[in-house]
Amino acid sequence: MNASDMDARRTFYRFALGAALLLATHLTGASSGMGMTVLVVGVAVLGLPHGAFDHLLGQRILRGGLLKQYCRRPLPALLLFLLLYISLSMTLMAGWIAAPALGLWLFLLISACHFGTDWRGALPMAPRLAWGALVIATPFHARPEAVSGIIQALAIDDPAPFLQVAPWVFWGALAIMLMALPRLLKQRAVLASLVLLLGAGWLFNPLLYFACYFCACHSPIHLREIRRELGIRSARQALWMAGPVVIVTWIAASIGYAIMAHYSVASPLLKMTFIGLACLTVPHIIVEWLDHRIGVPEPR
């Protein structure tokens, strides 16, 4: 068994463990408040860390590829990267506030593309994109009433366009995965993960489902890739490199939540979680794409 197969099996086992915990929660009749709590805690503790290495990848991109003539030293590269990263995030936040429906469309589209990278080493492009589309479209198609409530809580008055598109995306993406079935039969861990994904999206509260996938499947995959790319050998080293960024993000999110709660904004926790994720996802994906596209080594 090669390393790729072992990674796929570990991904399935983690995803299955997360789904088993969700099933136990589901059988106990968890409320929507419970779902929100699991989502927020899961994203904060298990989800955010995989994006907390972006500053290191960004420095590598600037120093070894883009603008390398102007960013030979680590500190100027880091400052420039943070300026660009934060500026883009704040621009996206302002855009979401001005046009929340457009912001959600953009977030869902980019998230689907990003989740498609979870099987970068195992599947070709079309099935990967179909996987990412299924991650998003399954709960929209399977649990429209619950998703509708979430969309309306995000200050979007009419969830109908999102729900009307969902069946087309779901069945189209599933058809692409079925066309890739001969390949999936040779990669049974990937196939088992697909079955698990569909079952979880169909059965569970959408917030719980998303927390499970994001924290038990997506984040560990990318943390593993980052650990290999940056040569991280211990948990202490990873904590030293990513911990400060995670803490600053927690503080910023807490301030945002406090401001919205002070001004009596409806569903402040849900808004802060999704809008915050959206505003961090876009620059995170750009950094990851540039890092894989340029493929520059760490400058000495």
C-alpha positions in Angstrom: 0.0 0.0 0.0 1.5 3.4 -1.0 1.5 6.6 1.0 -1.5 8.1 -1.0 -3.6 5.0 -0.1 -2.6 5.3 3.5 -3.5 9.0 3.6 -6.9 8.2 2.0 -7.6 5.6 4.7 -6.7 7.9 7.5 -9.0 10.6 6.0 -11.9 8.1 5.9 -11.3 6.9 9.5 -11.3 10.5 10.8 -14.4 11.3 8.8 -16.1 8.1 10.0 -15.2 8.9 13.6 -16.6 12.4 13.2 -19.8 11.1 11.6 -20.2 8.5 14.4 -20.0 11.3 17.0 -22.6 13.2 15.0 -24.9 10.2 14.9 -24.7 10.0 18.6 -25.6 13.7 18.9 -28.4 13.3 16.3 -29.9 10.3 18.2 -30.0 12.4 21.4 -32.1 15.0 19.5 -29.6 17.9 19.4 -31.1 21.3 19.0 -30.0 24.0 16.4 -28.3 25.7 19.3 -26.2 22.6 19.8 -25.4 22.6 16.1 -24.2 26.2 16.3 -22.0 25.5 19.3 -20.4 22.4 17.7 -19.8 24.5 14.5 -18.2 27.4 16.3 -16.0 25.4 18.6 -15.0 22.9 15.9 -14.0 25.7 13.4 -12.2 27.6 16.1 -10.2 24.7 17.5 -9.8 22.3 14.6 -10.6 24.3 11.5 -8.8 27.6 11.8 -5.3 26.1 12.5 -4.9 24.7 8.9 -5.1 28.3 7.6 -2.8 29.7 10.4 0.3 28.8 8.3 -0.7 31.1 5.5 1.8 33.7 6.6 4.6 31.2 6.2 3.5 30.1 2.8 3.0 33.8 1.8 6.5 34.7 2.9 7.8 31.8 0.8 5.8 32.9 -2.2 7.0 36.5 -2.0 10.6 35.7 -1.2 11.1 32.9 -3.6 8.8 33.8 -6.4 6.6 36.9 -6.6 8.4 40.1 -5.8 11.6 38.3 -4.8 13.7 41.3 -5.7 11.9 43.4 -3.1 11.3 40.9 -0.3 14.6 39.2 0.3 14.3 39.4 4.1 11.7 37.7 6.1 10.3 40.7 8.0 9.4 42.9 4.9 7.9 39.8 3.2 5.8 39.1 6.3 4.6 42.7 6.6 3.7 43.0 2.9 1.9 39.6 3.0 -0.1 40.6 6.1 -1.1 43.9 4.5 -2.3 42.2 1.3 -4.1 39.4 3.2 -5.9 41.6 5.7 -6.8 44.2 3.1 -8.4 41.5 0.9 -10.3 40.1 3.9 -11.6 43.5 4.9 -12.7 44.3 1.4 -14.6 41.0 1.2 -16.2 41.7 4.5 -17.4 45.1 3.3 -18.7 43.5 0.1 -20.6 40.9 2.1 -22.2 43.6 4.3 -23.2 45.6 1.2 -24.5 42.5 -0.8 -24.9 39.5 1.4 -26.5 37.3 -1.3 -23.6 37.9 -3.7 -21.2 37.3 -0.8 -22.8 33.9 0.0 -22.8 32.9 -3.7 -19.1 33.7 -3.9 -18.3 31.9 -0.6 -20.2 28.7 -1.7 -18.5 28.7 -5.2 -15.0 29.2 -3.8 -15.6 26.7 -1.0 -16.7 24.1 -3.4 -13.5 24.6 -5.5 -11.4 24.5 -2.4 -13.0 21.4 -1.0 -12.2 19.8 -4.3 -8.5 20.0 -3.5 -9.0 17.5 -0.6 -8.4 14.6 -3.0 -5.7 16.4 -5.0 -3.4 13.4 -5.1 -6.1 10.8 -5.6 -8.5 12.0 -8.2 -8.3 13.9 -11.5 -9.7 17.4 -11.8 -13.4 16.7 -12.8 -14.1 14.3 -9.9 -12.4 16.6 -7.5 -14.6 19.5 -8.5 -17.6 17.2 -8.3 -16.6 16.2 -4.8 -16.3 19.9 -3.7 -19.7 20.6 -5.3 -21.3 17.7 -3.4 -19.9 18.9 -0.1 -21.8 22.1 -0.5 -24.9 20.9 -2.5 -25.8 17.8 -0.5 -27.4 19.5 2.5 -28.9 22.2 0.3 -30.7 19.5 -1.7 -31.4 17.0 1.1 -32.4 19.4 3.9 -33.8 22.6 2.2 -35.9 23.7 5.2 -33.0 23.7 7.6 -30.7 25.4 5.1 -33.3 28.0 4.3 -33.4 29.0 7.9 -29.6 29.4 8.0 -29.6 31.5 4.8 -32.3 33.8 6.2 -30.3 34.1 9.5 -27.4 35.5 7.3 -29.6 38.5 6.4 -30.6 37.1 3.0 -34.3 37.5 2.5 -34.9 35.0 -0.3 -33.1 31.7 0.0 -35.1 30.3 -3.0 -32.4 30.9 -5.7 -29.9 28.9 -3.7 -32.3 26.0 -3.1 -33.4 25.9 -6.7 -29.9 25.6 -8.0 -28.9 22.9 -5.5 -30.6 19.8 -7.1 -29.0 20.6 -10.5 -25.6 20.9 -8.9 -26.1 17.8 -6.7 -27.2 15.5 -9.5 -24.7 16.8 -12.0 -21.8 16.4 -9.5 -23.1 12.9 -8.6 -23.2 11.9 -12.3 -19.5 13.0 -12.7 -18.6 10.9 -9.6 -20.5 7.9 -11.0 -18.6 8.2 -14.3 -15.4 8.0 -12.2 -16.7 4.8 -10.5 -14.1 2.5 -12.1 -11.4 4.6 -10.6 -13.1 4.9 -7.3 -13.5 1.1 -7.0 -9.7 1.0 -7.0 -9.6 3.6 -4.3 -12.1 2.2 -1.9 -11.3 4.7 0.9 -12.2 7.6 -1.4 -15.4 5.7 -2.4 -16.3 5.0 1.2 -15.7 8.7 2.1 -18.1 9.7 -0.7 -20.8 7.4 0.6 -20.2 8.8 4.1 -20.4 12.4 2.8 -23.7 11.8 1.1 -25.2 10.0 4.1 -24.0 12.7 6.6 -25.3 15.5 4.4 -28.7 13.8 4.1 -29.1 12.8 7.7 -27.6 15.5 9.9 -28.3 19.1 10.8 -26.4 21.2 8.1 -24.4 23.0 10.8 -23.3 19.8 12.4 -22.6 18.2 9.0 -20.4 21.2 8.0 -18.5 21.1 11.3 -17.9 17.4 10.9 -16.6 17.7 7.3 -14.6 20.8 7.9 -12.9 19.6 11.1 -12.7 15.8 10.6 -11.9 15.7 6.9 -10.8 19.0 5.2 -8.7 20.5 7.9 -6.6 17.4 8.7 -5.9 16.8 5.1 -4.4 20.3 4.6 -2.6 20.3 7.9 -0.9 17.1 6.8 0.1 18.7 3.5 1.4 21.8 5.2 3.3 19.7 7.8 5.1 17.9 5.0 5.8 21.1 2.9 7.2 23.1 5.8 9.0 20.2 7.4 7.1 20.4 10.7 8.2 17.6 12.9 6.4 18.1 16.2 3.2 19.5 17.7 5.3 22.0 19.7 6.8 23.3 16.5 3.4 23.6 14.8 2.0 25.4 17.8 4.9 27.8 17.9 4.4 28.6 14.2 0.6 28.8 14.0 -0.5 29.5 17.6 -0.2 33.3 17.6 -2.2 33.6 14.3 -5.0 31.4 15.7 -5.1 33.5 18.9 -5.3 36.8 17.0 -8.1 35.3 14.9 -10.0 34.3 18.0 -9.6 37.8 19.4 -10.8 39.4 16.2 -13.8 37.1 15.9 -14.7 37.8 19.6 -14.5 41.6 19.0 -16.7 41.2 15.9 -19.2 39.1 17.8 -19.3 41.6 20.7 -19.9 44.5 18.3 -22.8 42.8 16.5 -24.3 41.7 19.8 -24.0 45.3 21.2 -25.9 46.6 18.2 -28.5 43.8 18.5 -27.6 42.2 15.2 -29.8 39.1 14.6 -27.9 35.7 14.9 -24.5 37.4 15.6 -22.6 34.1 16.2 -23.8 32.5 13.0 -23.0 35.7 11.0 -19.6 36.0 12.6 -18.7 32.4 11.8 -19.8 32.3 8.2 -18.8 35.8 7.2 -15.5 35.4 9.0 -14.9 32.1 7.2 -15.8 33.6 3.9 -13.5 36.6 4.3 -10.6 34.3 5.3 -11.3 31.5 2.8 -10.7 33.6 -0.3 -7.2 34.8 0.6 -6.4 31.4 2.0 -7.3 29.7 -1.3 -5.2 32.3 -3.2 -2.2 31.6 -1.0 -2.6 27.9 -1.4 -3.1 28.1 -5.1 0.0 30.3 -5.6 2.1 28.1 -3.4 1.2 25.0 -5.5 1.4 26.9 -8.8 4.8 28.5 -8.2 6.2 25.6 -6.2 9.1 27.7 -4.9 11.6 26.4 -2.3 12.2 28.2 0.9 14.9 30.9 0.2 18.1 30.7 2.2 
